[in-house]
């Protein structure tokens, strides 16, 4: 692991991000009548893509937007330019990570799968609402404007092919509604809302979110760890793993995900109760076992379309043994064009031979070739892994991410020495159930909360 490469300057990175930031500031005030000072952000975006096939359309869109005369096609061109810049940042960072880790990537292009045509009228309605948002800007949002998304989302959700953009619009509108009126906001999440807006705009293009072809694989799945994502109304667990094909071909990195809606009162270890019934892989993670897959569907991007009927429990498989033996030989899957964004970088790595530096603002691993900040804030409360365990570890398996201008390590599991013996602590150790005292207490508290909610829901239904 060449940690020094992770701190070296990436050519063109700062310039690309500066162009994105300039445009994002324009969205704060809105594109209806942008102030002359903010119009420079539009010109900067156009200049940044001047050497690309987008050059002509983006230059025209920037000029029209600066004059307050832009239409939906112009807004789409601006969103595409912003996405292209962040996609180039993603590619440059991934290339740097692969050089540092010494891991190959499967560059085989994947053809989009054939699918039913999506209702164009609904996509057009969604795009119209997003354009209204861009005209008003984040400082100009109010409940009437944000509420315009509700009928569009309601019409999109019943359509399976529109579920992804509908979910994005629903969550985006909820965030905006919680922040209305925009004129009174003390702080605007500039990058986040611009990310959501530009991605939503692109997903309203017919075919932009066309799924890639799905194949079936047979072999052994070796889990590495669980990345838990929690929202007030939803939770998702993403299992990172190494897949060893039965035909002896090159191992590959894959992911298996499961998500579920949740009430905001269910937190911590209680989240696993919502997820377990939908994925047997979580039990394998808890028990430290491999899984045998038989004709399991997988996308070209390495996402398993999980089906419990096609998976059986395998032999015990130590996560750190997998990380030391199988992980270095595994190839990473290509990334779909629409998903190329720095926030999507999550590369499994094993770190050893470091010294730990503890400061008030967190934990840092120091190596002979440099330093790497550990993002302990990403460690979920739904497991036994803690910042203290990370700080006393000798080996750490985690996800290499990029945030706020630097590479960070999100721990998935650590190995500590207790009474002269190595002991592993996993973030997903309670995923399939636990006998750990702290885990049992947390599970009971969550069960009680769920029971109360079910009882109250039953009363409402009986009225």
WOJO-V178488 format. One record per helix or strand of 3 or more residues. SS is the DSSP state (helix for helix, strand for strand). FROM is the first residue (numbers start at 1). LEN is the number of residues. If there is no record, write none. Layout:
BEGIN
ss:SS from:FROM len:LEN
ss:SS from:FROM len:LEN
END
This chain:
BEGIN
ss:helix from:3 len:5
ss:helix from:13 len:17
ss:helix from:36 len:13
ss:helix from:55 len:12
ss:helix from:72 len:30
ss:helix from:120 len:17
ss:helix from:138 len:3
ss:helix from:143 len:5
ss:helix from:149 len:9
ss:helix from:160 len:19
ss:helix from:182 len:3
ss:helix from:190 len:14
ss:strand from:214 len:17
ss:strand from:234 len:12
ss:strand from:252 len:10
ss:helix from:268 len:11
ss:helix from:281 len:7
ss:strand from:289 len:11
ss:helix from:308 len:3
ss:strand from:311 len:6
ss:helix from:319 len:7
ss:helix from:327 len:3
ss:helix from:337 len:3
ss:helix from:342 len:3
ss:strand from:347 len:6
ss:strand from:355 len:5
ss:strand from:362 len:6
ss:strand from:370 len:5
ss:helix from:376 len:3
ss:helix from:387 len:5
ss:strand from:395 len:9
ss:strand from:406 len:13
ss:strand from:421 len:6
ss:helix from:437 len:26
END
